Amino acid sequence: MTSTLTKELTVNRSDWATQPADSAGWIARAHEVAAILATDAVERDRAGATPTAEVALLKEAGLVTLLGPTEHGGGGQNWITAYAVIRAVAAGDGSIGQLLGYHLLWFWAARLVGTREQIAAVETAATQDKWFFGGAVNPRDSDVVVTDNGDTISFSGRKSFSTGSNVSDVTVLEGVLSTTGEHVFAIVPSTSEGFTFHDDWDNIGQRLTESGSVTIDNVTTDWASAAGFVDKAFQPRVYNSLNVPIIQLVFVNFYLGIARGALETAVDYTRSSTRPWLHGGFDRAVDEPYVIDTYGDLLTKLWATEALADAVAVEQQAIHENAWDVTAEQRGNHEVRVAAAKAQATDVALEITTRIFEVTGARSTAAKVGLDLFFRNVRTHSLHDPVAYKRREVGRNLLIGELPEPTWYS
């Protein structure tokens, strides 16, 4: 393997006082963060505590402002780098990889929906103050109701998931305006009166993502915070719908990061602890043909899927650079590629996190080893939306040239 095992990296956090100068430097910084997270990922998952220290670590490393303007202290990086950073962090801890990925999407929300003036204002404040973003946007729930109060708007409702909740500085809300039925996005402080985060996330994986439910009771903000609205009228563009391709590539990359962490951890365990089969005729597990073949197969599939994810990220970057003029056809063709990457990353990550046990042995199922954490994390989040519908997008495009209609999931 050409990559260095994350836990073997030497991390000097005093170097973090200076921001990396380029993409490679930021990715290396992300691997350093992963190395720190990997040292006690199993113990922290078991404890299930609010990841306050973990988010502080992301802030200290500068990763929360990775996409922020350099003139305000941000990293000035693009989404190609952002996806690589998410993947690197997730190799150390899948939960924190997800938190970072969602944060970066919501950091970008002003660019997706807002006016030029709103984009400048949000990105300046978010970068200078190192906001960490959460989001209460779950389309499977009933819509949050948005009320026009004159100079302000108020959000009321409930969402089953609010990833980032208690560790976020601001929360992205989305609801439907009661008078017109228009969807409204707004960024509000997470300490706003009317928020109740219920701390009821109790799933088998991604346990540190603060993804419990939230009650939103008359959370009020100025009309000026309604993204993309000018004089209470929304200014639409195709780029508004790119939130789905972005978040789906976020999924792809933290799945692949978890898979990479699983494979590297398993390799280390096989080298140090797996016993050869007593009837196999080999003195070391690393010499057994079936072990060699399995690892070769898994790494080949991971490399191929990483290459697809990287290629799709490059394609997406071209859309970001043409954000004000992107066409529906460009958006649709890109979503087909994202769907393919999502389906493949899900399959490969599940296969890797399951099959590693075949080549690590029965003793590797001990709780203290923690190999199950990788599978639990991928299995939990990959149920977010069915991959069969992703493959349908690809198949229908191939057979009849159909482009996916923009929805909350396509």
N, C-alpha and C positions, 0 to 999 in steps of 0.2 A: 504494500500500500504506500502511496506517495504522501498521504496526509500524516501528520503527527497526531498521536493520541492526545486528546485534549488534556488529560490529567498529567501528561508529561511536560506540559508547557511550564516555563518559569515566568511568573507574573510579577512585575515590578510596578505597583500601582502609582508610585511617585511619578512615573513617566506619563501618566494620564493628565498631568497639568498642561501638557502641550497636545493640541489636537493633531491627529494624523493629517498628512499633507495630501493624500490621494486615496483612491478606492482601496488599493491593496493594504494601506495602513489601517483603514477602518475595518476591513475584514479581519486583519490580524488582531486588532483591538477586540473585536467580537469573539475571536477564539480565546483570548485571554479571559474575557468575562465567562465564557463557557467553562474554562478550566477551573475557575473559582466555584461556579455553580455545581460542577460535577462532583466535587469533593464530598458533598453531603446531600446530594439530590434525593437519595433514598430516605434519609432521615427526615428531611424537610417535608417530603411528600407524606410520610407517615404521620408527622405532627399536624399537618394541615393548617398551619398558622397563616394569618394574613401576611402576604409577601412584602411587607414594608421595606425590609432590608434589601430584598432583591431589586425592587424598583429604585431604591437609593443607589444601588450598585450600577444600574443602567444609566442613571443620571450622572453619577461620578465619571463613568466611562465616556460620557458624551453621546451615547447612542440614542437618547430620546430626542435630541435635536439634530440627528443625522441629516434630515431633509431640510433643515432650517437654513435661512439665508446666512451666508458667511459674514455679511456686514453686521449682523446682530449676534454673532457668536456661534452660528450653526455650522454643520458640516458641509453644507452645500452639495450634497451628493444626490444622485438620481436613484430611480427605483431598481436599476440593475444592481447597484451596490446594496441597496436596502434589502432586497431579497436574499443576497448572499449573506448579509449580516444576520438576518432572521434565521437562516438555515444554520449558521455557525452557533448562535446562542442556543438554539433548540437541541443541538447535539449534547449540550451540557445539561439542559433542563427544558423539557418540552413545554411545561407550563409557562415558563418565563419567555420562551420563544414565541408562544402564542400571545402573551401579554404585549410584548414588544411589537409583534406584527399588527395586532389590532390598534395599538397606539399609533403606529405610523400611518395606517389607513385613516384614522380619525384626525391625525395631524393634517393630513392631506384633504380633509373634507371641505375646507374653504375653497381649495382649488377646484374641487369637483363641482361644487354647486354655487359658490359665492361670486360676487362681483369682484372686479379688480381691486376696488377699495377695501372690500371685506378681506380679500386674500392678504393684502399688505398688512392690514391691522391685526389679523389673527396670527399670521406667521411671525410678525414682529414680537407680539406679546408672548406667544407660545415659546419662541426661541429664547428671548431674553430671560423669561421667568422659568424656563425648563418645565413647562406644563407636562404632566402625564395625563393622557387622554383615556377615558372610559367611554363606553357607548351603550345606550339602552335602546337598541333598534332591532326588534325581532319581528319579522313580518308574519310569523305563524300565530302571533297573538292578535287580539283585537286592537284596532288602531287607537293610539293615544289621541285624545280630542284636544285641539288647539282652539282657544277662544280669543277673539279680537277684542281687546279692552280699550281701543283708541290708540294710545301711544305705546301700549305694551301688548304682549300676547302671553297666554298662560297655557301650560300643558297639564293634562290630567289623565291618568290611566294607570295601567300596570303592565309590566313586561316580565316574562319568565326568566329572561337572562339579561344581565347587565355586566358584561365582562369588564373587569378593572375596578368596579364599584369603590370599595373602601380604600384603594391605593391610588385613585385618580385625583387629579387636581380639578379637572373639568370633565363634564360628561356631554356627549353628543346626544341630543334628543331628536326624535322624529315623530311627527303626528300629522293629523289631517285637520285642516281648518274647517271649523263647523259651518261657516257661511258659504264656502265655495267648493269644499272637497279637495282642495289643493294640498299636496304634501309640503310640510315645512320642516326644515332642519335648523337647529340652533345649538350653539355651544354655550353651556352655562356652568358656573362653578358647582362642583360636586357637593359643596357645603350649603347649597341653596336651600332655603326653607321649603319644605314640601317633599323632599326626598326621604324615603325610608328604604335603605338597603337591608335585605332580610337575611343575609348570611346563610342561605339554605342550599348552597351548592354542595351536594353530597354524592357525587358520581365516582365511578371507579378510577377514572383517569382525569388528567389535567386539573388536578385537585387544587392547585395554587393559582388559578386564574381569576379568582374572585368573580365567578360567573353566576352568582345567585340572582334571585328575582328582586324587583324594585317596584315600589309604589310611588307614583308621581302625582302629588296632590297640589294642584294649582301652582306649579313651579313657574315663576313669572320672569320675563326678560323683555328688553326693549324690542320694538319692531325692527330696529336697526340690526339686531342679531339674527334675524330670519335670513338664512343664506340664500342669495340669489334674488331677493325681492328688492324692488325699487318702487317707492311710493305704494307699497302693498301689492305690487304686481310682479309676478315671477318672470325672470328673464331666462327662457329655456335654451339649451344647446345639447347636442348629442353627447358631449363629454360628461354631462350630468350622470349618465348611466354607467360610467366606467367603474363605479364603486364595486360592482360585482366581479368583473375580471381582475381587479386589484386584489380584493379579499380572497378570491379563489386562488390566486398565485401566492398570497400569503399562506394559505392552507398548504399548498403544494410544498412550499419551502420549509415550513416547520415540520411537516410529515417527513420530508427527506432528511432534515436535520436529526429528527428522532431516530430514523432508520440508520443514519450514519453513526450516531452515538451508540445505538444498540450493537451494530456490527463491530465497532471498534472495541467496545467493552467485552463482547463475546470473544473476539480474537485474543485479547489480553488474558481472559480467563482460560481459554483453551491452551495458550502457551504455558501458563503457570500452574493450572490446577486440573485440567481435564485428564483423566486417566485413559490410556489406550484400552481397547477391548481385549480381555484376557485370551480370547481365541483368535485375535487378528494377526498375531505374529509380528507386532511392532512394539518397540520400546517406548515410543512417544506418540501421543495423539496427533501431533502435527504431521506425522508421517503416514497416517492412515489415509488410503485413497479416497474413501467416502467423505472424510472430513475435508480434505483438500478440494474435492469436487464441489462440495456444498458451498464452501466459502468462495470458491472461484465463481460459481453460479450466482451467488447473492451479490457479490461485488460487481460483476458484469452488469447485472440488472440495475443496480444502484447507479453506476456510472452512466449508463444509457439514459436513465430517467433524469438524472441531474443535467445531462447535456440537453435534453428536451426542455427542461424547465429554464435553463439558461438562455436557450434560443428564443423561447417565447417571451422571456423578460426583455430581451433586446428588441423584439418586435413591438412590445408594448411601449418601450421608451420612445419610439418614433411617434406613437400616438400622443404621448404626454407632451412632446415637443411641438405638436400641432393641435393643442387642446382646443383652441377657439374655432378651429375649422374642420375638425374631424367629421367624417361622414358616417351615416348609419351603416353603409356597406363595410367601411373599414372597421367599425366597431364590431359588426357581426362576424366578419371573417376572423377577427382576433379572438372573439369569444369561443369560436370552434376550436382554435388551437389551445386556449386555456382549458377548455373542457377535456381535451385529450390529455393534457398534462395532469389535470386533477385526477382523472380516472387511473392513469398509469401510476402516479405517485401513491395513490391510496392502495392499489394492489401490491406494489413493490414494498411499501412500508409495512403492510400487514404481513406479507410473506417473510420479510427479514426478521421482524420482531417475533414471529412465531417459530420459524425454522432454526433460529440460533440455538434453541434448546436441544436440537438433534445433534449438534456438534459440540455442546458444552457438557452434556451429561446430566445424570439425575441429581447430582449434588448441587448443580447450578440453580436448581429451583428453590434453594434455601432463601428465606426472606431477606437475610442479611446481604445476599449477593445483589438482589434488586433487579434482575433482568426482566422481571415481569412488569416493571414500571414502564418500560418502553412500549410493550404491547398494550397495556391498559391506556396509555396516553393516546396512541394512534387509534385504537378501537373506539374509544369514547368520542373523539372529535370527528373521525371520518364518517360518523353517522349523521353529521350536520345536514347533508342532503345526499340523496341516493346517487351513487356513481352510475347506475344504469341510465339515469336521465342525462348524465354527461356524455356517455357513449351514444345515446340517442341523438344528441346534438351533432356529434361527429358523423354518425351514420346517415342521418337525413341530409346533412350538407353534402356528403359524398354522393348519395343516390339521386337526390332531386334538386340539389343546389339551394336548399332551404337555409336561411340564416336564422339563428336563434332570436326570438323576440325578446327585447330587454324586459326582464322581470327582476324580482329580488334575488333570484337564484340562477339567472342565465344572462 
